[in-house]
Amino acid sequence: MNQAFSAGCGTGPTIRERGQHEVFCGLTSIIWLHRKVQDAFFLIVGSRTCAHLMQSAAGVMIFSEPRFATAIMEERDLAGMADMHDELDGVVDKLLARRPDIKMLVLVGSCPSEVIKFDLSKAAERLNRVHAPKHRVLCYSGSGIETTFTQGEDNFLTALVNEAPASGPQNETKLIVAGCLPDVVEDQFARLFEELGIEGVQFLPGRSSAAMPSIGPGTRFILAQPYLGATAAALESRGAERINSIFPLGEEGTTAWFKAIADTFGVPEDRFEAATAAPRKRAKAALQSYLPWLEGRRMFFFPDSQLEPSLARFLHSETGAEIIEVGSPYLHREHAAGELALLPPGTAISEGQDVDLQIDRAREADPDLIVCGMGLANPFEAEGRLTKWSIEFAFTPIQGYEQAGDLAELFVRPLRRQSVLKSGLGFEEAAPCS
């Protein structure tokens, strides 16, 4: 059933859809989380299907020893013929004996407890009593029934927030940057905070499980990713206050994001300009070579990651692309309000998904580029339509000034490939499509 209602902010009516959808489940966020938190191990409690999914999705990790695995539930477990607690305890004991470097063990549920008849939170509490303080054990749900692939990160960060220490004179965190950022982006942001004179900044998650921010009424936080609704609610429940901003994508988004932080902490205008002038100039220069490929291009976003409103704002404001429809699996109106306000009037916004109806709308609109999940891309390509995988924006460093050109290039690649195939020229020789 679809229901239209006004979204405000100058955009067109929002189409609320509650039908068949096509997204990865929350388990797949482990692929970037296990790289970020370098002393953590993510143990999925799930079926062989879950194990095959992760093996396929993370096949690139075959040449290294990854820090995730699946404790496979067999039919006898699901039928209640075996004690799953004893079996999980055995798996965990063997894992920690083999990998003593693990400081934080994260149990990730692949299905709701009502489905697997197993309370993962109680299992985590019991295992934590056994293995702490050498190994910390916590859990969250990555169930595809309940989450899309980016919401797995949201649930993990919420679990971290719930265990974070309270702030005090000895461990005060002034600012929390919430959202898993590639190390190169985190380093760039840390240098800018230093140049702005902002101290007491911690990133959530940190590179070490011990790098936990303290949280209390004096803490401010800002979201680096737009899909962290549960994390924001958990931080606010601990007394922290959110700094409102659009997200740090492109020159415009990154400047607005840092300006919101600078204003909160009383950074003088001249210091802000001095710190950001050079990277802003580099970001604008990096975008120039991509503008001929993107100006006037008609873009259609299927719901996948909740990054869609921010990506659409970037394309419209900074590259001159035309936005036909922006789909998001869930639209947090308070967090996305700034992004929606910068979209052109009349832009269609869809929340949730009824995939067949949205496919019909995409075909009717006949856009220059469709941003969608992998499961939809091949059928569209077979019809002769250009696509871009949504999941690439989650795996690729795209935040910040230095990545503005890289973000634009992700959209340009399929357009350039089409031009090469049509012209028979090399990639360096190909001109923008007419």
Salt bridges, closest charged atoms under 4 A:
GLU17 OE2 - ARG361 NH1 2.86
GLU65 OE2 - ARG98 NH2 2.72
GLU65 OE2 - ARG99 NH1 3.47
GLU74 OE2 - ARG48 NH2 2.87
GLU87 OE2 - ARG76 NH1 3.09
ASP89 OD1 - ARG126 NH2 2.54
ASP93 OD1 - HIS131 NE2 3.42
ASP101 OD1 - ARG99 NE 3.88
GLU163 OE1 - ARG136 NE 3.04
ASP183 OD1 - LYS36 NZ 2.95
ASP183 OD1 - ARG207 NE 3.40
GLU186 OE1 - LYS36 NZ 2.45
GLU186 OE2 - ARG207 NE 3.46
ASP187 OD1 - ARG207 NH2 2.43
GLU241 OE2 - ARG220 NH2 3.83
GLU251 OE2 - ARG280 NE 2.99
GLU252 OE1 - ARG313 NH1 3.40
ASP263 OD1 - LYS259 NZ 2.65
GLU269 OE1 - LYS259 NZ 3.28
GLU273 OE1 - ARG280 NH1 3.68
GLU318 OE2 - ARG313 NH1 3.49
GLU325 OE2 - ARG361 NH2 2.75
GLU334 OE2 - ARG242 NH2 3.17
GLU339 OE1 - ARG313 NE 2.68
GLU351 OE1 - ARG16 NE 3.87
GLU351 OE1 - ARG333 NH2 3.05
ASP366 OD1 - ARG385 NH1 3.17
GLU381 OE2 - ARG417 NH2 3.89
GLU383 OE2 - ARG363 NH2 2.51
GLU383 OE1 - ARG385 NE 2.86
GLU392 OE2 - LYS388 NZ 3.19
GLU402 OE2 - ARG282 NH2 2.60
GLU409 OE1 - ARG413 NH2 3.95
